[in-house]
Amino acid sequence: MTETTLPSDIFCNPLPMPDYPVGICAPSRRGKDAHNDKYFIGSVRDFRELADPEGIYLDGKWYVFPSARQAYVSSDLARWEYCPLSFETDSPDLGYAPSIAKVKDHFILTSSTLFQGRAVIFRAPTPLGPYRDLGSPQMPDGAPIKPAWLDPTIFCDDDGRLYMYWHYGGVGAGIFGAEFDPENPVRAMTEPVKVIDFDPINEFECYGENNEHIDKSYVEGEAMFKHNGEYYFQYACNGTVFRHYAIGVYRGKSPLGPFTVQRTPVVLSPTGRVAGTGHGGWMAGPNGAIWQFYTCCARRIHFFERRIGVDRVTFDANGNAHVNVTNTPQSMTKGDLGWKPVSVNKPTSASSYRDSNYASFATDDATHTWWMPAINDPAPWLEIDLKQTFTLKAVQIIWVEEGLNFEQGILPRPVPFALAFFDEQHKLLGKRSWLDLPTDHLVEFKTFEPIQAYHVRLVFQNPVESPLKHGVSNLTLFGNAVPQARNPR
């Protein structure tokens, strides 16, 4: 197979979104805060994140609104463009958990009040704006909405009726919903009702890395989707800092319930590069497909350092939903391509390393470990012994940044890189280079013309004079084994 015959819509989780923003809890964005500092791993420093993706599918494009950023747009899940929103007044920091819905001929947008001064409902003629501030959500009597406007989500039914859901917490806290006026979407038309609450019978909802807290959870990240005449109310649970962060779903015949819980999680992936798969939302797609966008745990610098991913939703004969979380190349139209990760935990060597950030940490399939070259190494290289000849077709690199400081102007930059391929005797077989990258990708994913190799070397530049240094959290090669000759018996 040549590169020209590959599908053009190949993606790999976590998604390679351009221009990852500074994290909401990073000191350059939020300042140093005593409560926040305990969630840093090591020193308090800037990091980048995207999380909590919700959005809409409109005119052949996905418009994704994640935490920490405004909007990303794609028509194939493989290529994404960052699109800042326009506002009639000063552009706000939407913060955590934005949500959008089309209501008649306009779009309604809101986000969580966590670390924000006030809850706001915005309206615009297009998904990208210009948005007008309509004010804060209100109870039917005009009083401020209760309880707190946390992780809100917006749902417009087929008949044009508008619903919003909000709040989160553990035992007794619950998630609330109400019908709102589509002509004046700040005003609730009905009193809020508790839609769902923490249910400890669902062990996957329980807080902790091993669901060990039987009386505690964060039931949050709600989103509504209508499928085959039934309302699927999804929620995240357990805690976004954990790799067992998951997504569950309730089903009902009305937007405000009553709902029946599905006792198995829709999304749960506790290991590997794509873990902690929670808070997100369903979106439609081509040919009637439904896609689950979700959060992925990174947790290298900060507890809330995260990425985002997407996979297809399937339903069994009884309407129960399930998502098979993937960390290998997928085609939007053709599905799984059968390319295996062939570099995980294989022997490595490197030009240098700093402190205890050894080369092997770049291939351990973990999100919180990394290889860091020596500070005076201007052209670092990392080589993997694949232990066999493989036909290689793609690479994913999750970069690490040390020295990032948005306040001081030490900003992200593209990382040009090359791959060199060798046979078992270390004879050079070919190279693939990406030296003119116009856009910064914290997560890089590239397909290339297939090549057979036994050893692969990654080379990139780390200018000695630059205060920003790069390392590698994950270097993953994808392909398939070349059958070895077998001796006849």
Buried (B, 14 or more C-beta within 10 A) or exposed (E): EEEEEBBEBBBBBBBBBBBBBBBBBBBBBBEEEEEBEEBBEEEBBBBBBBBBBBBBBBEEBBBBBBBBBBBBBBBBBBEBBBBEBEBEEEEBEBBBBBBBBEBEEBBBBBBBBBBBEEBBBBBBEEBBBBBBBBBBBBBBEEEEBBBBBBBBBBBBBEEEBBBBBBBBBBEEBBBBBBBBBBEBBBBBBEEBEBBBBBBBEBBBBBBBBEBEBEEBBBBBBBBBBBBEEEBBBBBBBBBBBBBBBBBBBBBBEEBBBEBEBBEEBBBBBBEBBBBBBBBBBBBBBEEEBBBBBBBBBBBBBBBBBBBBBBBBBBEEEEEBBBBEBBBBBBBBBEEEBEBBBBBBEBEBEBBBBBEEBBBBBBBBBBBBBBBBBBEEBEEBBBBBBBEEBBBBBBBBBBBBBBBBBBEEEBEBEBBEBBBBBBEEEEEEBEEBEBEEBEEBBBBBBBBBEBBBBBBBBBBBBBEEEEEBBBBBBBBBBBBBEEEEEEEEE
